[in-house]
């Protein structure tokens, strides 16, 4: 069986480990079914993508829309590494799931506009809705047309990139999920996250400008109280469809 390539961008050990184990749990994968690469620890090695069932890219604190001079050198290198894979992924129509930051990466590669001008969302759960194309997509078969998902992002896709398919939206952010080709997916929300996941990330990123630090405890409690279950079914469907 070919493993899934899981590429992580988070430079904090606790955040990276929590995200990886959330991807395993909600995706229905065993560690042995994955090859994990943390780009904060190493540069991207030479890849033979045909050796993998698919590629899953996690989130991170970076913003693709930041000016080059504003980016931390590590974040800039991580972004360049991920972007270097995208031409082959889209040319092959390789199974790909980009989570949050991964949507910015896919949209930027497709020539779409990603910026902080509009559509940022505060930390928490947001009401999302599938589009007509989302309802008919194989990953959303038998899922409800509306659902809650965990979000928290400063930048967003401003318009649907040319050639992409619009799959889901929220009131504050119209582009919550898109697809390129038949197999390249990206979400603005976090399909791997539950309330405890977000509580952990709130503590780690409370000084990164997503919210006032004194709001952290209230945000943790609010996230833990949410019942968010549909996004993980999309992630599980992705793994099930492309496994092997």
VEXTIZA-849516 format. One record per residue (C-alpha): residue in one letter; x, y, z. Coordinates in steps of 0.2 Angstrom, whole numbers, plus 5000, padded with zeros to 4 digits. Layout:
REC   aa     px     py     pz
REC    A      X      Y      Z
...
% end
This chain:
REC   aa     px     py     pz
REC    X   5000   5000   5000
REC    X   5007   5017   4996
REC    X   5008   5029   5010
REC    X   5001   5046   5011
REC    X   5013   5060   5012
REC    X   5009   5072   5026
REC    X   5019   5088   5025
REC    X   5018   5100   5040
REC    X   5023   5118   5041
REC    X   5021   5122   5060
REC    X   5037   5126   5069
REC    X   5031   5122   5086
REC    X   5033   5104   5092
REC    X   5017   5103   5102
REC    X   5006   5111   5088
REC    X   5014   5100   5074
REC    X   5012   5084   5085
REC    X   4994   5088   5089
REC    X   4990   5092   5071
REC    X   4998   5076   5065
REC    X   4989   5065   5077
REC    X   4973   5074   5073
REC    X   4975   5070   5054
REC    X   4978   5052   5059
REC    X   4963   5051   5070
REC    X   4951   5060   5059
REC    X   4957   5053   5043
REC    X   4957   5035   5049
REC    X   4976   5032   5046
REC    X   4989   5023   5055
REC    X   5006   5031   5057
REC    X   5013   5016   5046
REC    X   5002   5023   5032
REC    X   5010   5040   5031
REC    X   5027   5048   5028
REC    X   5028   5063   5039
REC    X   5039   5078   5034
REC    X   5041   5093   5045
REC    X   5047   5107   5034
REC    X   5053   5117   5049
REC    X   5066   5104   5052
REC    X   5072   5100   5035
REC    X   5071   5106   5017
REC    X   5059   5096   5006
REC    X   5069   5081   4999
REC    X   5067   5076   4981
REC    X   5050   5068   4979
REC    X   5044   5054   4968
REC    X   5025   5058   4970
REC    X   5020   5042   4961
REC    X   5026   5033   4977
REC    X   5012   5040   4987
REC    X   4993   5038   4988
REC    X   4991   5057   4991
REC    X   4998   5072   4999
REC    X   4990   5081   5014
REC    X   4997   5098   5019
REC    X   4993   5105   5036
REC    X   4991   5123   5042
REC    X   5003   5135   5049
REC    X   5005   5153   5056
REC    X   5012   5159   5039
REC    X   5003   5170   5026
REC    X   5007   5168   5008
REC    X   5001   5186   5005
REC    X   5014   5194   5016
REC    X   5027   5204   5007
REC    X   5044   5195   5005
REC    X   5052   5207   5017
REC    X   5039   5204   5031
REC    X   5041   5185   5031
REC    X   5052   5175   5043
REC    X   5066   5167   5033
REC    X   5060   5150   5039
REC    X   5042   5153   5034
REC    X   5048   5160   5017
REC    X   5058   5144   5014
REC    X   5043   5133   5019
REC    X   5032   5142   5007
REC    X   5044   5140   4993
REC    X   5046   5121   4996
REC    X   5027   5118   4996
REC    X   5024   5129   4981
REC    X   5038   5119   4972
REC    X   5027   5104   4973
REC    X   5011   5111   4966
REC    X   5015   5111   4947
REC    X   5018   5092   4947
REC    X   5003   5089   4959
REC    X   4991   5099   4948
REC    X   4998   5092   4932
REC    X   4996   5074   4938
REC    X   4979   5079   4946
REC    X   4987   5070   4961
REC    X   4976   5067   4976
REC    X   4979   5082   4987
REC    X   4971   5090   5003
REC    X   4977   5107   5009
REC    X   4971   5112   5026
REC    X   4969   5131   5029
REC    X   4987   5137   5023
REC    X   4985   5124   5010
REC    X   4971   5133   5002
REC    X   4982   5149   5000
REC    X   4996   5139   4993
REC    X   4984   5131   4980
REC    X   4976   5147   4975
REC    X   4992   5156   4974
REC    X   4999   5142   4962
REC    X   4983   5143   4952
REC    X   4986   5162   4950
REC    X   4972   5167   4962
REC    X   4972   5182   4973
REC    X   4976   5178   4991
REC    X   4976   5193   5003
REC    X   4970   5201   5020
REC    X   4958   5213   5011
REC    X   4942   5203   5015
REC    X   4936   5187   5022
REC    X   4947   5184   5037
REC    X   4938   5175   5051
REC    X   4941   5175   5070
REC    X   4945   5159   5079
REC    X   4930   5148   5082
REC    X   4917   5137   5073
REC    X   4908   5145   5058
REC    X   4892   5139   5049
REC    X   4897   5133   5031
REC    X   4887   5127   5017
REC    X   4890   5116   5002
REC    X   4888   5123   4984
REC    X   4879   5113   4971
REC    X   4896   5107   4965
REC    X   4900   5103   4983
REC    X   4884   5092   4985
REC    X   4889   5082   4970
REC    X   4907   5080   4975
REC    X   4913   5062   4979
REC    X   4920   5068   4996
REC    X   4903   5075   5002
REC    X   4892   5061   4997
REC    X   4878   5059   5010
REC    X   4884   5073   5020
REC    X   4873   5088   5026
REC    X   4872   5103   5015
REC    X   4876   5114   5030
REC    X   4889   5111   5044
REC    X   4900   5119   5056
REC    X   4919   5120   5054
REC    X   4933   5127   5064
REC    X   4942   5142   5057
REC    X   4954   5156   5061
REC    X   4964   5165   5047
REC    X   4970   5182   5043
REC    X   4971   5180   5024
REC    X   4959   5172   5012
REC    X   4956   5169   4994
REC    X   4948   5184   4986
REC    X   4940   5177   4970
REC    X   4939   5159   4964
REC    X   4955   5155   4954
REC    X   4953   5151   4936
REC    X   4948   5133   4933
REC    X   4944   5129   4951
REC    X   4928   5122   4957
REC    X   4919   5131   4972
REC    X   4913   5118   4984
REC    X   4909   5127   5001
REC    X   4907   5144   5008
REC    X   4903   5153   5025
REC    X   4895   5169   5028
REC    X   4911   5178   5032
REC    X   4922   5169   5019
REC    X   4915   5164   5002
REC    X   4929   5152   4998
REC    X   4929   5138   5011
REC    X   4933   5124   5000
REC    X   4939   5122   4982
REC    X   4945   5109   4970
REC    X   4956   5109   4955
REC    X   4955   5095   4942
REC    X   4946   5080   4950
REC    X   4957   5076   4964
REC    X   4966   5092   4971
REC    X   4957   5099   4986
REC    X   4959   5113   4998
REC    X   4949   5120   5013
REC    X   4950   5136   5022
REC    X   4943   5127   5038
REC    X   4952   5113   5047
REC    X   4945   5096   5043
REC    X   4956   5088   5056
REC    X   4952   5099   5070
REC    X   4940   5096   5085
REC    X   4937   5107   5100
REC    X   4952   5101   5110
REC    X   4963   5103   5094
REC    X   4958   5121   5093
REC    X   4960   5124   5112
REC    X   4978   5118   5110
REC    X   4982   5129   5096
REC    X   4974   5144   5104
REC    X   4986   5142   5118
REC    X   5001   5141   5107
REC    X   4996   5155   5095
REC    X   4989   5167   5108
REC    X   5003   5180   5104
REC    X   5002   5178   5085
REC    X   4989   5192   5082
REC    X   4974   5181   5079
REC    X   4965   5188   5094
REC    X   4969   5197   5110
REC    X   4979   5186   5122
REC    X   4967   5189   5136
REC    X   4953   5181   5126
REC    X   4962   5164   5125
REC    X   4953   5156   5140
REC    X   4935   5161   5134
REC    X   4940   5155   5116
REC    X   4946   5138   5122
REC    X   4930   5136   5132
REC    X   4919   5141   5117
REC    X   4928   5129   5105
REC    X   4927   5114   5117
REC    X   4908   5117   5118
REC    X   4906   5116   5099
REC    X   4899   5100   5091
REC    X   4909   5100   5075
REC    X   4909   5083   5066
REC    X   4906   5085   5047
REC    X   4923   5091   5041
REC    X   4932   5076   5048
REC    X   4921   5065   5037
REC    X   4927   5074   5022
REC    X   4945   5071   5027
REC    X   4941   5053   5031
REC    X   4932   5051   5014
REC    X   4948   5058   5005
REC    X   4959   5045   5014
REC    X   4946   5031   5010
REC    X   4945   5036   4992
REC    X   4963   5037   4988
REC    X   4971   5024   5000
REC    X   4982   5012   4990
% end
